[in-house]
Amino acid sequence: MKKLQCDVVVVGCGISGLYAALKLPRSCKVILIAKGDLETCDSMLAQGGIAVMRGEDDYESYMEDTLKAGHYENRRESVDIMIRDSRECVNDLIAYGVRFDRNPQGELLYTREGAHSRARILYHEDITGREITETLLLQCRAAQNVHLYDNTEMVDLLDEVGADEKRVCTGVSCVQKGGEQLNIYSRFTILATGGIGGSFERSTNYPILTGDGCRIAGAHGVVLEHMDYVQVHPTTLYRSTPGRSFLITESARGEGAILLNSKFERFTDELQPRDVVAQAIMDEMEREGSKYVWLSFENVVPDIIYSHFKHIYEYCLSRGYDITKEPIPVVPAQHYFMGGIHVDTNSETTMPRLFAVGETSCTGVHGRNRLASNSLLECLVFARRAAEKIAADHALEQRPRIDPSTLTMVMEKHIRESLAEDMPAGDISTDSVIPDRRQARVELLCKEDGVLAGMAVFVRTFELLDPTTTVTPLVRDGDTIRKGQMLATIEGDVRTLLSGERTALNYLQHMSGVATYTHEMCEILAECGSHARLVDTRKTTPGMRIFDKMAVRIGGGCNHRHNLSDAVLLKDNHIDAAGGVREAVLAVKERCSFMAKIEVECENLSMVREAIEAGADVIMLDNMSRAQMKEAIKIVGDRALTEVSGNVTRDNLEYLADLDVDFISSGALTHSAGILDMSMKNLQVLG
């Protein structure tokens, strides 16, 4: 089984999936998979166009057209979002290079379709969907952060127990062409798997679209909605043999094409909503006992046929029909699915970190029946909202991490020494029991709630023992983790897994303990409404400072100075040696660069006054009473930054939280945190 990691996995290569991938930040690694080839998606088949609000004066009529077509079962909030955001999405498409039809003056052309009260549909000939999809696919191919995989079928969702015991989506399980399994672990998952047409005998959809997203999401308890809301398109070219039905766009009727019965009599208003027209056709077929009705282009100007409906004209001609001279036989067929995976206005499902866009989702825009040319627009608007929500969540989750260069230059030596300390002459237990190489897999499990820190060190420990070892993290630094949660899988030589286990866990447990303690203290400050920043001290385990201070940052805290060379902090012994606060500050100013800030540790109010008058930049209120600290803060005012210090712990932090200081420092973050218990379990020898 192959494994991949990314920030976002997008399942589906239609307009909604492609657009979502493009709207994600370029800093996100995106994997986009297609069940078949990258060109096989229903977005390619959309002929008519994409609706857009013409201007503010069009809002009310566009809203009413959409609600009326949907039998007023639409979610009005979603309809409002779609209409309001329509022009911005269209402008995006134009910027990407989509070639909407224009008049000789270069102005965009609009056409009208059924149930629209005015012409508000942009188009490119009669292959609008293909034009948009191919343009977006070209942009995705050029995007360095987007990685495309075709012939990769999603067969399941990956999930884990998250906060509040809820299942959280962690990616997708797939099968690639040839039968190889591929697991894609991701921070966020977007399902853009399309409709359900492949389940019908007669449909305009590709047979490959079989409702996979809904079926798999439903199996995981994700809420589905209106699964019976299936739209039938009134006009597809009749064929006596099985296969996908060729769509005759609604724009044809918008431009004047009419429906005729077997006597070539017009029998309905062609510009009614789709479900009404489709029912009228089926009623007429039943009344006459016929297999189809006729669609006549006799009222459509030939130049419009050759330009706007060029590809329909050519396809029908290849089937023996010249639409400029004769009507064509048409019949209703399944076309669109208005139900699907329930999503909110940001396209998020009821499972955290799982989003759904396009036809597989139910945004509530369409109600019980979709208004023509709202499908492409809905895809774009809500795909962009999904991308924006993911981008916002992703930014919030970005916490300081151990960058590879720091790990290599500073920490790698420490890791090697730790491994040597644990195995000065090898691992005699493992070497005796397992003398030969055997491939194995083991799981990293969390044994108590907390915050993860140090995954990069954990991974690097195994890599230094054996570069062929593969660690697949399911979480990353800064994540809240729960008891019983699987955090990673490790695969490699069983001897490496056994020998490296303790050293790797020592780093991870220690750093996660520091991050957890820090996070808890930051939460206390936040709950109290404090604006003070929590900072650490130099009270770290010798040799472990870089790990300790990184863990503090991952937990949400800030670092004080890293070492004695880093900044000026005048403590009581400095002050006594210099002869007073003023003398100590002046000595620093005389000898240090003007770039260096000066902090003075003050034990009483007179020292505070003297430090301020001498020009100190930061005043540390050390082991003062609460009353003294309040008075000291008044003395300092806005002339310097203030810091509270002295035996600050999780237990007494709330007592200090309402003080109007800039920093609260705590040595307990690194010297009293303890570890977060984890273990490597469920080892399986693979061969």
For each residue, the residues with C-beta under 8 A, 3 or more apart:
1: 180 181 182 183
2: 176 180 181 182 183
3: 182 183 184 185 470 472
4: 31 182 183 184 185
5: 29 184 185 186 472 473
6: 9 28 29 30 31 147 184 185 186 187
7: 24 28 29 30 186 187 188 394
8: 21 24 28 29 30 31 186 187 188 189 190 390
9: 6 30 31 32 33 171 172 184 186 188 189 190
10: 17 20 21 30 31 32 33 190 192
11: 17 33 154 172 189 190 191 192 193 213
12: 16 17 32 33 34 35 41 190 191 192 193 194 213 358 360
13: 17 18 32 33 34 38 39 40 41 137 148 150 192
14: 17 18 41 42 43 44 133 192 194 358 359 379
15: 18 19 41 43 129 132 133 136 358 376 379 380 383
16: 12 19 20 43 192 357 358 359 379 380 382 383
17: 10 11 12 13 14 20 21 32 190 192 357 358 383
18: 13 14 15 21 22 32 133 136 137 139 140
19: 15 16 22 23 92 136 379 380 383 384 387
20: 10 16 17 23 24 190 192 357 383 384 386 387
21: 8 10 17 18 24 30 32 140 143 146 387
22: 18 19 96 136 139 140 143 146
23: 19 20 383 384 387 388 391
24: 7 8 20 21 28 30 145 387 390 391
25: 28 391 394 395
26: 143 144 145
27: 145
28: 6 7 8 24 25 145 390 391 394
29: 5 6 7 8 145 147
30: 6 7 8 9 10 21 24 143 145 146 147
31: 4 6 8 9 10 146 147 149 184 186
32: 9 10 12 13 17 18 21 140 146 147 148 149
33: 9 10 11 12 13 148 149 150 152 154 172 174 184
34: 12 13 37 38 40 41 148 149 150 151 152
35: 12 40 151 152 153 154 193 208 212
36: 40 150 151 206 208
37: 34 40 150 151
38: 13 34 41 137 148 150
39: 13 44 137
40: 13 34 35 36 37 44 206 208
41: 12 13 14 15 34 38 44 133 194 206
42: 14 45 46 129 194 195 197 204 205 206 209 359
43: 14 15 16 46 129 132 133 376 379
44: 14 39 40 41 129 130 133 134
45: 42 129 130 204 205 206 247
46: 42 43 49 128 129 130 132 375 376
47: 126 127 128 129 247 249 251 311 312
48: 111 113 121 123 126 128 249 250 251 372 373
49: 46 111 113 121 122 123 124 128 251 373 376
50: 90 93 121 122 123 128 132 373 376 377 380
51: 62 86 116 120 121 122 371 372 373 374 377
52: 86 87 90 120 121 122 377
53: 56 58 59 62 83 84 86 87 120
54: 57 58 110 118 120
55: 58
56: 53 59
57: 54
58: 53 54 55 61 62 118 120
59: 53 56 62 63 83 84
60: 63 64
61: 58 64 65 117 118
62: 51 53 58 59 65 66 83 120
63: 59 60 66 67 76 79 80 83
64: 60 61 67 68 117
65: 61 62 68 69 115 116 117 371
66: 62 63 69 70 74 79 82 83 365 366 367 371 374
67: 63 64 70 72 74 76 79 367
68: 64 65 71 72 115 273
69: 65 66 115 273 274 366 367 369 370 371 372
70: 66 67 73 74 338 365 366 367 368 369 370 371
71: 68 367 368 369
72: 67 68 367
73: 70 367 368
74: 66 67 70 78 79 364 365 366 367
75: 78 79 363 364 365
76: 63 67 79 80
77: 80 81 345 364
78: 74 75 81 82 345 363 364 365 382
79: 63 66 67 74 75 76 82 83 364 365
80: 63 76 77 83 84
81: 77 78 84 85 345 381 382 385
82: 66 78 79 85 86 363 365 374 377 378 381 382
83: 53 59 62 63 66 79 80 86
84: 53 59 80 81
85: 81 82 88 89 381 384 385
86: 51 52 53 82 83 89 90 377 381
87: 52 53 90 91
88: 85 91 92
89: 85 86 92 93 377 380 381 384
90: 50 52 86 87 93 94 100 122
91: 87 88 94 95
92: 19 88 89 95 96 380 384
93: 50 89 90 96 98 100 132 135 380
94: 90 91 97 98 100
95: 91 92
96: 22 92 93 135 136 139
97: 94 135 138 139
98: 93 94 124 131 132 135
99: 124 131
100: 90 93 94 108 109 122 123 124 128
101: 108 109 122 123 124 125 307 308
102: 105 106 107 108 109
103: 106 107 109
104:
105: 102
106: 102 103
107: 102 103
108: 100 101 102 122
109: 100 101 102 103 122 123
110: 54 119 120 121 122
111: 48 49 119 121 123 251 254 255 308
112: 116 118 119 120 121 251 254 255 271
113: 48 49 116 121 249 250 251 253 254 271 372 373
114: 250 253 254 270 271 272 273 274 277 372
115: 65 68 69 271 272 273 274 371 372
116: 51 65 112 113 119 120 121 254 271 371 372 373
117: 61 64 65
118: 54 58 61 112
119: 110 111 112 116 254
120: 51 52 53 54 58 62 110 112 116
121: 48 49 50 51 52 110 111 112 113 116 251 254 372 373
122: 49 50 51 52 90 100 101 108 109 110 128
123: 48 49 50 100 101 109 111 126 128 251 308
124: 49 98 99 100 101 127 128 131 132
125: 101 128 131 307 308 309 310 311
126: 47 48 123 249 251 308 309 310 311 312
127: 47 124 130 131 311
128: 46 47 48 49 50 100 122 123 124 125 131 132 376
129: 15 42 43 44 45 46 47 132 133 376
130: 44 45 46 127 133 134
131: 98 99 124 125 127 128 134 135
132: 15 43 46 50 93 98 124 128 129 135 136 376
133: 14 15 18 41 43 44 129 130 136 137
134: 44 130 131 137 138
135: 93 96 97 98 131 132 138 139
136: 15 18 19 22 96 132 133 139 140
137: 13 18 38 39 133 134 140 141
138: 97 134 135 141 142
139: 18 22 96 97 135 136 142 143
140: 18 21 22 32 136 137 143 146 148
141: 137 138 146 148
142: 138 139
143: 21 22 26 30 139 140 146
144: 26
145: 24 26 27 28 29 30
146: 21 22 30 31 32 140 141 143
147: 6 29 30 31 32
148: 13 32 33 34 38 140 141
149: 31 32 33 34 152 176 182
150: 13 33 34 36 37 38
151: 34 35 36 37 176 177
152: 33 34 35 149 174 175 176 177 182
153: 35 174 175 176 212
154: 11 33 35 157 172 173 174 193 212 213 216
155: 173 174 175 216
156: 172 173 216
157: 154 169 171 172 173 189 216 217 220 351 354
158: 169 170 171 172 173 183 184 185
159: 167 168 169 170 220 351
160: 167 168 170 474 485 486
161: 165 166 167 168 482 484 485
162: 165 166 167 168 352 482 485
163: 166 168 480 482
164:
165: 161 162 482
166: 161 162 163 351 352
167: 159 160 161 162 220 221 351
168: 159 160 161 162 163 351 352 353
169: 157 158 159 188 189 351 352 353 354
170: 158 159 160 185 186 353 474
171: 9 157 158 183 184 185 186 189
172: 9 11 33 154 156 157 158 183 184 186 189
173: 154 155 156 157 158 181 182 183 184
174: 33 152 153 154 155 181 182 183 184
175: 152 153 155 179 180 181 182
176: 2 149 151 152 153 179 180 181 182
177: 151 152
178:
179: 175 176
180: 1 2 175 176
181: 1 2 173 174 175 176
182: 1 2 3 4 149 152 173 174 175 176
183: 1 2 3 4 158 171 172 173 174
184: 3 4 5 6 9 31 33 158 171 172 173 174
185: 3 4 5 6 158 170 171 472 473 474
186: 5 6 7 8 9 31 170 171 172 189
187: 6 7 8 353 394 397 476
188: 7 8 9 169 353 354 355 390 393 394
189: 8 9 11 157 169 171 172 186 353 354 355
190: 8 9 10 11 12 17 20 347 355 356 357 383 386 390
191: 11 12 213 217 341 349 354 355 356 357 360 361
192: 10 11 12 13 14 16 17 20 213 356 357 358 360 383
193: 11 12 35 154 209 211 212 213 214 358 360
194: 12 14 41 42 205 209 213 358 359 360
195: 42 205 209 211 336 337 359 360
196: 199 200 205 209 210 211 214 230 334 337
197: 42 200 203 204 205 206 207 209 334 335 337
198: 203 205 206 207 208 209 210 211
199: 196 210 211
200: 196 197 203 205 333 334
201: 242
202: 236 245 331 333 334
203: 197 198 200 244 245 333 334 335
204: 42 45 197 233 236 244 245 246 247 333 334 335
205: 42 45 194 195 196 197 198 200 209 244 334 335
206: 36 40 41 42 45 197 198 209 244
207: 197 198 210 244
208: 35 36 40 198
209: 42 193 194 195 196 197 198 205 206
210: 196 198 199 207 215
211: 193 195 196 198 199 214 215 337 360
212: 35 153 154 193 215 216
213: 11 12 154 191 192 193 194 216 217 340 341 356 360
214: 193 196 211 217 218 224 227 340 341 360
215: 210 211 212 218 219
216: 154 155 156 157 212 213 219 220
217: 157 191 213 214 220 222 224 341 349 351 354 356
218: 214 215 221 222 224 341
219: 215 216
220: 157 159 167 216 217 351
221: 167 218 350 351
222: 217 218 341 342 349 350 351 354
223: 341 342 349 350
224: 214 217 218 227 339 340 341 342 362
225: 339 340 341 342 362
226: 229 338 339 340 362 368
227: 214 224 339 340
228: 339
229: 226 337 338 339 366 368 369
230: 196 334 336 337 338 339
231: 274 275 334 335 336 337 338 369 370
232: 274 275 278 332 333 334 335
233: 204 236 247 250 274 278 332 333 334 335 336
234: 250 259 274 277 278 280 281 330 332
235: 247 248 250 252 253 259 281 295 330 332
236: 202 204 233 245 246 247 248 330 331 332 333 335
237: 245 246 248 315 316 319 328 329 330
238: 291 292 328 329 330 331
239: 243 245 246
240:
241:
242: 201
243: 239
244: 203 204 205 206 207
245: 202 203 204 236 237 239 331 333
246: 204 236 237 239 315
247: 45 47 204 233 235 236 335
248: 235 236 237 252 295 312 328 330
249: 47 48 113 126 252 309 312
250: 48 113 114 233 234 235 253 254 274 372 373
251: 47 48 49 111 112 113 121 123 126 254 255 308 309
252: 235 248 249 255 257 295 297 300 309 312
253: 113 114 235 250 256 257 258 259 270 271 295
254: 111 112 113 114 116 119 121 250 251 271
255: 111 112 251 252 300 304 308 309
256: 253 297 299 300
257: 252 253 270 295 296 297 299 300
258: 253 266 270 295 296 298 299
259: 234 235 253 266 267 268 270 277 280 281 293 294 295 296 330
260: 263 264 265 266 267 293 294 295 296 327
261: 264 265 267 284 288 290 293 294
262: 288 290 293 294
263: 260
264: 260 261 294 296 327
265: 260 261
266: 258 259 260
267: 259 260 261 280 284 293
268: 259 272 277 280 281 284
269: 272 277
270: 114 253 257 258 259 277
271: 112 113 114 115 116 253 254
272: 114 115 268 269 276 277 280
273: 68 69 114 115 276 277 369 371
274: 69 114 115 231 232 233 234 250 277 278 335 369 370 372
275: 231 232 278 279 368 369
276: 272 273 279 280
277: 114 234 259 268 269 270 272 273 274 280 281
278: 232 233 234 274 275 281 282 332
279: 275 276 282 283
280: 234 259 267 268 272 276 277 283 284
281: 234 235 259 268 277 278 284 285 293 330 331 332
282: 278 279 285 286 332
283: 279 280 286 287
284: 261 267 268 280 281 287 288 290 293
285: 281 282 288 289 290 291 292 293 331
286: 282 283 289
287: 283 284
288: 261 262 284 285
289: 285 286
290: 261 262 284 285 293
291: 238 285 329 331
292: 238 285 329 330 331
293: 259 260 261 262 267 281 284 285 290 329 330 331
294: 259 260 261 262 264 327 328 329 330
295: 235 248 252 253 257 258 259 260 327 328 329 330
296: 257 258 259 260 264 299 327
297: 252 256 257 300 305 309 323 324 327
298: 258 327
299: 256 257 258 296
300: 252 255 256 257 297 304 305 309
301: 304 305
302: 305 306 324
303: 306 307
304: 255 300 301 307 308 309
305: 297 300 301 302 308 309 310 313 323 324
306: 302 303 309 310 313
307: 101 125 303 304 310
308: 101 111 123 125 126 251 255 304 305
309: 125 126 249 251 252 255 297 300 304 305 306 312 313 323
310: 125 126 305 306 307 313 314
311: 47 125 126 127 314 315
312: 47 126 248 249 252 309 315 316 323
313: 305 306 309 310 316 317 323 324
314: 310 311 317 318
315: 237 246 311 312 318 319
316: 237 312 313 319 321 322 323 328
317: 313 314 320 321 322 323
318: 314 315
319: 237 315 316
320: 317
321: 316 317 326 328
322: 316 317 325 326
323: 297 305 309 312 313 316 317 326 327 328
324: 297 302 305 313
325: 322
326: 321 322 323
327: 260 264 294 295 296 297 298 323
328: 237 238 248 294 295 316 321 323
329: 237 238 291 292 293 294 295
330: 234 235 236 237 238 248 259 281 292 293 294 295
331: 202 236 238 245 281 285 291 292 293
332: 232 233 234 235 236 278 281 282
333: 200 202 203 204 232 233 236 245
334: 196 197 200 202 203 204 205 230 231 232 233
335: 197 203 204 205 231 232 233 236 247 274
336: 195 230 231 233 359 370 375
337: 195 196 197 211 229 230 231 340 359 360
338: 70 226 229 230 231 362 366 367 368 369 370
339: 224 225 226 227 228 229 230 362
340: 213 214 224 225 226 227 337 356 359 360 361 362
341: 191 213 214 217 218 222 223 224 225 349 356 360 361 362
342: 222 223 224 225 349 350 361 362
343: 346 347 348 349 355 356 357 361 362 363 382
344: 347 348
345: 77 78 81 363 382 385
346: 343 355 385 386 388 389
347: 190 343 344 355 356 357 361 363 382 383 385 386 389
348: 343 344 352 354 355 386 389
349: 191 217 222 223 341 342 343 354 355 356
350: 221 222 223 342
351: 157 159 166 167 168 169 217 220 221 222 354
352: 162 166 168 169 348
353: 168 169 170 187 188 189
354: 157 169 188 189 191 217 222 348 349 351
355: 188 189 190 191 343 346 347 348 349 386 389 390
356: 190 191 192 213 217 340 341 343 347 349 360 361
357: 16 17 20 190 191 192 343 347 360 361 379 382 383 386
358: 12 14 15 16 17 192 193 194 361 378 379 382 383
359: 14 16 42 194 195 336 337 340 375 379
360: 12 191 192 193 194 195 211 213 214 337 340 341 356 357
361: 191 340 341 342 343 347 356 357 358 382
362: 224 225 226 338 339 340 341 342 343
363: 75 78 82 343 345 347 366 378 382
364: 74 75 77 78 79 367
365: 66 70 74 75 78 79 82 374 378 382
366: 66 69 70 74 229 338 363 369 370 371 374 378
367: 66 67 69 70 71 72 73 74 338 364
368: 70 71 73 226 229 275 338
369: 69 70 71 229 231 273 274 275 338 366
370: 69 70 231 274 336 338 366 374 375
371: 51 65 66 69 70 115 116 273 366 374
372: 48 51 69 113 114 115 116 121 250 274
373: 48 49 50 51 113 116 121 250 376 377
374: 51 66 82 365 366 370 371 377 378
375: 46 336 359 370 378 379
376: 15 43 46 49 50 128 129 132 373 379 380
377: 50 51 52 82 86 89 373 374 380 381
378: 82 358 363 365 366 374 375 381 382
379: 14 15 16 19 43 357 358 359 375 376 382 383
380: 15 16 19 50 89 92 93 376 377 383 384
381: 81 82 85 86 89 377 378 384 385
382: 16 78 81 82 343 345 347 357 358 361 363 365 378 379 385 386
383: 15 16 17 19 20 23 190 192 347 357 358 379 380 386 387
384: 19 20 23 85 89 92 380 381 387 388
385: 81 85 345 346 347 381 382 388 389
386: 20 190 346 347 348 355 357 382 383 389 390
387: 19 20 21 23 24 383 384 390 391
388: 23 346 384 385 391 392
389: 346 347 348 355 385 386 392 393
390: 8 24 28 188 190 355 386 387 393 394
391: 23 24 25 28 387 388 394 395
392: 388 389 395 396
393: 188 389 390 396 397
394: 7 25 28 187 188 390 391 397 398
395: 25 391 392 398
396: 392 393
397: 187 393 394 478 479
398: 394 395
399: 477 478 553 554 556
400: 477 550 553 554
401: 456 476 477 478 554
402: 406 407 411 454 456 457 477 550
403: 406 407
404: 407 408 456
405: 408 409
406: 402 403 409 410 411 546
407: 402 403 404 410 411 412 456 457 460
408: 404 405 411 412
409: 405 406 412
410: 406 407 413 414 546
411: 402 406 407 408 414 415 457 460 546 547
412: 407 408 409 415 416 460 464
413: 410 416 417
414: 410 411 417 418 543 546 547
415: 411 412 418 419 457 460 461 464 503 507
416: 412 413 419 420 464
417: 413 414 420 421
418: 414 415 421 422 461 503 506 507
419: 415 416 422 423 461 464 465 500 503
420: 416 417 423 424
421: 417 418 424
422: 418 419 502 503
423: 419 420 426 427 499
424: 420 421
425: 428
426: 423 431
427: 423 430 431 495 498 499
428: 425 431 432
429: 432 433 498
430: 427 433 434 495 498 499
431: 426 427 428 434 435 495
432: 428 429 435
433: 429 430
434: 430 431 438 494 495 498
435: 431 432
436:
437: 493 495
438: 434 493 494 495 685 686 687
439: 491 492 493 494 685 686 687
440: 491 492 493 494 497 683 684 685 686
441: 489 490 491 683 684 686
442: 489 490 491 497 680 681 682 683 684
443: 486 488 489 490 680 681 682
444: 458 486 487 488 489 490 678 679 680
445: 484 485 486 487 678 679 680 681 682
446: 449 450 481 482 483 484 485 486 487 676 677 678
447: 483 484 677 678 679
448: 483 676 677
449: 446 480 481 482 483
450: 446 480 481 512 513 515 516 519 676
451: 478 479 480 481 512 515 516 518 519 554 555 676
452: 455 475 476 477 478 479 481 487 508 512 515 554 676
453: 477 478 508 511 512 514 515 550 551 554 555
454: 402 457 458 477 507 508 510 511 512 547 550 551
455: 452 458 459 473 475 476 477 487 488 508
456: 401 402 404 407 459 460 477
457: 402 407 411 415 454 460 461 504 507 508 511 547
458: 444 454 455 461 462 471 488 504 505 507 508
459: 455 456 462 463 471 473
460: 407 411 412 415 456 457 463 464
461: 415 418 419 457 458 464 465 500 503 504 507
462: 458 459 465 466 469 471 490 492 496 497 500 504
463: 459 460 466 467 469 471
464: 412 415 416 419 460 461
465: 419 461 462 469 496 499 500
466: 462 463 469 492 493 496
467: 463
468: 492 493
469: 462 463 465 466 490 491 492 493 496 497 500
470: 3 490 491 492
471: 458 459 462 463 488 489 490 491
472: 3 5 185 488 489 490 491
473: 5 185 455 459 476 487 488
474: 160 170 185 486 487 488 489
475: 452 455 479 481 485 487 488
476: 187 401 452 455 473 479
477: 399 400 401 402 452 453 454 455 456 515 554
478: 397 399 401 451 452 453 515 554 555
479: 397 451 452 475 476
480: 163 449 450 451
481: 446 449 450 451 452 475 485 487 512
482: 161 162 163 165 446 449 485
483: 446 447 448 449
484: 161 445 446 447
485: 160 161 162 445 446 475 481 482
486: 160 443 444 445 446 474 489
487: 444 445 446 452 455 473 474 475 481 678
488: 443 444 455 458 471 472 473 474 475
489: 441 442 443 444 471 472 474 486
490: 441 442 443 444 462 469 470 471 472 497 680
491: 439 440 441 442 469 470 471 472 686
492: 439 440 462 466 468 469 470 496 497
493: 437 438 439 440 466 468 469 496 497
494: 434 438 439 440 497 498 683 685
495: 427 430 431 434 437 438 498 499
496: 462 465 466 469 492 493 499 500
497: 440 442 462 469 490 492 493 494 500 501 680 683
498: 427 429 430 434 494 495 501
499: 423 427 430 465 495 496
500: 419 461 462 465 469 496 497 503 504
501: 497 498 504 505 680
502: 422 505 506
503: 415 418 419 422 461 500 506 507
504: 457 458 461 462 500 501 507 508
505: 458 501 502 508 509 678 679 680
506: 418 502 503 509 510
507: 415 418 454 457 458 461 503 504 510 511 547
508: 452 453 454 455 457 458 504 505 511 512 678
509: 505 506 512 513 675 676 677 678
510: 454 506 507 513 514 544 547 551 675
511: 453 454 457 507 508 514 515 547 548 550 551 554
512: 450 451 452 453 454 481 508 509 515 516 551 675 676 678
513: 450 509 510 516 517 551 673 674 675 676
514: 453 510 511 517 518 548 551 552 555 669 670 673
515: 450 451 452 453 477 478 511 512 518 519 551 552 554 555 676
516: 450 451 512 513 519 520 555 673 676
517: 513 514 520 521 555 650 668 669 672 673 674
518: 451 514 515 521 522 534 536 551 552 554 555 556 557 669 673
519: 450 451 515 516 522 523 555 556
520: 516 517 523 524 650
521: 517 518 524 525 534 557 650 653 666 669
522: 518 519 525 526 534 555 556 557
523: 519 520 526 527
524: 520 521 527 528 650 653 654 657
525: 521 522 528 530 532 534 653 657 664
526: 522 523 529 530
527: 523 524
528: 524 525 654 657 658
529: 526 657 658
530: 525 526 657 658 659 664
531:
532: 525 644 657 659 661 662 663 664
533: 557 558 662 663 664
534: 518 521 522 525 556 557 558 663 664 665 666 669
535: 557 558 559 560 643 663 664 665 666
536: 518 540 548 549 552 557 558 559 560 665 666 667 669 670
537: 540 560 645 665 666 667 669 670
538: 545 560 561 563 564
539: 667 670 671
540: 536 537 544 545 548 549 670 671
541: 544 545 548 670 671
542: 545
543: 414
544: 510 540 541 547 548
545: 538 540 541 542 548 549 562 563
546: 406 410 411 414 549 550 562
547: 411 414 454 457 507 510 511 544 550 551
548: 511 514 536 540 541 544 545 551 552 670
549: 536 540 545 546 552 553 559 562 670
550: 400 402 453 454 511 546 547 553 554
551: 453 454 510 511 512 513 514 515 518 547 548 554 555 670
552: 514 515 518 536 548 549 555 557 558 559 669 670
553: 399 400 549 550 556 557 558 559
554: 399 400 401 451 452 453 477 478 511 515 518 550 551
555: 451 453 478 514 515 516 517 518 519 522 551 552 669
556: 399 518 519 522 534 553
557: 518 521 522 533 534 535 536 552 553 669
558: 533 534 535 536 552 553 663
559: 535 536 549 552 553 562
560: 535 536 537 538 665
561: 538 564 566 567 569
562: 545 546 549 559 566
563: 538 545 566
564: 538 561
565:
566: 561 562 563
567: 561 596 597 599
568: 588 592 596 597 598 599
569: 561 599 601 620
570: 574 575 578 581 584 585 588 598 599 600 601
571: 574 575 601
572: 575 576 601 603
573: 576 577
574: 570 571 577 578 584
575: 570 571 572 578 580 581 584 600 601 607
576: 572 573 579
577: 573 574 584
578: 570 574 575 583 584 587
579: 576 583 584
580: 575 583 584 610
581: 570 575 584 585 600 602 607 610 611 614
582: 585 586 610 613 614
583: 578 579 580 586 587
584: 570 574 575 577 578 579 580 581 587 588 600
585: 570 581 582 588 589 598 600 611 614 615 616
586: 582 583 589 590 614
587: 578 583 584 590 591
588: 568 570 584 585 591 592 596 598
589: 585 586 592 598 615
590: 586 587
591: 587 588
592: 568 588 589 596 598
593: 596
594:
595:
596: 567 568 588 592 593
597: 567 568 617 618
598: 568 570 585 588 589 592 615 616 617 618
599: 567 568 569 570 616 617 618 619 620 643
600: 570 575 581 584 585 607 611 614 616 618 619 620
601: 569 570 571 572 575 620 622 645
602: 581 607 608 611 619 620 621 622 624 632
603: 572 607 622 623 624
604: 607 608 624 628
605: 608 609 628 631 632 635
606: 609 610
607: 575 581 600 602 603 604 610 611
608: 602 604 605 611 612 619 621 632 635 636
609: 605 606 612 613 635
610: 580 581 582 606 607 613 614
611: 581 585 600 602 607 608 614 616 619 640
612: 608 609 615 616 619 635 636 639 640
613: 582 609 610
614: 581 582 585 586 600 610 611
615: 585 589 598 612
616: 585 598 599 600 611 612 619 640
617: 597 598 599 640 641
618: 597 598 599 600 640 641 642 643 663
619: 599 600 602 608 611 612 616 632 636 640 641 642 643
620: 569 599 600 601 602 642 643 644 645 665
621: 602 608 624 628 629 632 633 642 643 644 645 661
622: 601 602 603 645 646
623: 603 645 646 647
624: 602 603 604 621 628 629 632 646
625: 628 629
626: 629 630 655 659
627: 630 631
628: 604 605 621 624 625 631 632
629: 621 624 625 626 632 633 644 659 661
630: 626 627 633 634 659
631: 605 627 628 634 635
632: 602 605 608 619 621 624 628 629 635 636 642
633: 621 629 630 636 642 659 660 661
634: 630 631 637
635: 605 608 609 612 631 632
636: 608 612 619 632 633 639 640 642
637: 634
638:
639: 612 636
640: 611 612 616 617 618 619 636
641: 617 618 619 662 663
642: 618 619 620 621 632 633 636 660 661 662 663
643: 535 599 618 619 620 621 661 662 663 664 665
644: 532 620 621 629 648 656 659 661 663 664 665
645: 537 601 620 621 622 623 648 664 665 666
646: 622 623 624
647: 623 652
648: 644 645 652 653 656 664 665 666 667 668
649: 652 653 666 668 672
650: 517 520 521 524 653 668
651:
652: 647 648 649 655 656
653: 521 524 525 648 649 650 656 657 664 666
654: 524 528 657
655: 626 652
656: 644 648 652 653 659 661 664
657: 524 525 528 529 530 532 653 654 664
658: 528 529 530
659: 530 532 626 629 630 633 644 656
660: 633 642
661: 532 621 629 633 642 643 644 656 664
662: 532 533 641 642 643
663: 532 533 534 535 558 618 641 642 643 644
664: 525 530 532 533 534 535 643 644 645 648 653 656 657 661
665: 534 535 536 537 560 620 643 644 645 648
666: 521 534 535 536 537 645 648 649 653 669
667: 536 537 539 648 670 671 672
668: 517 648 649 650 671 672 673
669: 514 517 518 521 534 536 537 552 555 557 666 672 673
670: 514 536 537 539 540 541 548 549 551 552 667 673
671: 539 540 541 667 668
672: 517 649 667 668 669
673: 513 514 516 517 518 668 669 670
674: 513 517
675: 509 510 512 513
676: 446 448 450 451 452 509 512 513 515 516
677: 446 447 448 509
678: 444 445 446 447 487 505 508 509 512
679: 444 445 447 505
680: 442 443 444 445 490 497 501 505 683
681: 442 443 445
682: 442 443 445
683: 440 441 442 494 497 680
684: 440 441 442
685: 438 439 440 494
686: 438 439 440 441 491
687: 438 439
